[in-house]
Amino acid sequence: MANSYRPRSHRKRRSAGRVGLAGALTGAAGIAVVAAGIAVLQPDGDGGGSLAGEGGPASTPSPATGRPLTFTTPEGYGYRLAAVKTGVDPRPFGDGRPPPSGSTYAYADYVITNTGQRPVLLDYPADLFMPRSGVPDSARDRCMPQPGIPDSMCTLPNSSKVTARLEGSKPPVRDGADTLIPAGASYVVRVASDLPVEDDLDPSDLRLYVWNARYTSDRKGVELALP
């Protein structure tokens, strides 16, 4: 691909090796180290712009979703993902300046669940894709296609944020510079375009795909079906 741009949510990926919960540890000594690491984890507060609200996002009932899919990273971390909805909004995160007249921002919500028995890195595997025709001319060189996803679809630079905890799930926790999902916890994540799109973009034309090589061994996009 001539343009080496990758969506911001993936450019900022932190090494899963920094999770600090020793995924490769085995035996009794490994269990003891993991237990000690869990004991010092603190509930996440501000979240550096990735989490909502003091002390973590609010707890809400589970929304309706499309068919969930499970992904496993090379380190053995398990994530279940399920799409909730797509939409357009001049302030998809409820703050910031509105876009220029005649434009808006695209977004999608999905549920992420830690399917394992220990905390895992809070990562954002899903990217928002939209028809290239719905992207202003000034931003089309930033809208990248990906293998396995229709050529008419592309993804702009985007930001992701946890907006809710589901069914009493524990809040995210901090381990040094990393943010982790406790075992079994489920959150709603909103991913929104950083660049404006045409304000007549139909939300039904938006899609969520997982395409990063950490989650798809063949690097081809896997769609998260909407309800």
C-alpha positions, 0 to 999 in steps of 0.5 A: 500500500503506497500510503503507510498511514494506519488508524490512530487507534492502532498506531498507539497500540501498546505492547501486550508484553507490558500487561505485567500479569505474566501471561507466560508464567506457569506453575505455583510460582507463576500463580503467586506472582500473578496474585501479587500483581493483581493485589496492587492494581488500582481502579482506573479514574480519569483514564487519560481520555480513554475512559468516561467519568471519575472512578470509571464509567457508569454501570448499565444493562447490556444492550442488544448486539449482533452476533458476538465473535471471540478473538484470541491474541498470540499471548492467549488473551481472549476478547469477545466483541459484539456490535451495538449500533452505528451513528453520526453526531457532531459531538460523539463523545459529548465534548469538543468543538462541532465540525464545520457546517455540512459535516459531522462525525461517524461513530459506532458502539460495540461491547468488549468482554474479557473472556479469560480468568485474569485481567488483560490489556484494555485494547480497542480491536474494532475499527470504524469503516465507512463508504469512501463516498461519504468522506469529504475530498479533503480527507479521502487520502486519509481514508485507508482500505484494508484487505478483506474489506470491500474496496468501497469502504475505508477507515479514517483516523479514529479515537476509542473510549469506554463509555459504560460498564455492563451488568456490574462489571468491575471498572478498568484497573491500572497496572503502571502505564497500562489499563486492564480489563478485569476477568469477565468484565464487559464494557461498551466502547465507542469508536469515532472518526477524528476527521469530519464526514459528510453530514448526509452519511447514512449510519446504516452504511457504517461498519465495524471490522477487526483487521489487526494482525494480533486478532486476525491471523490472515490480516483480513478484516472480520466484520462485527454484525450489527443487531 
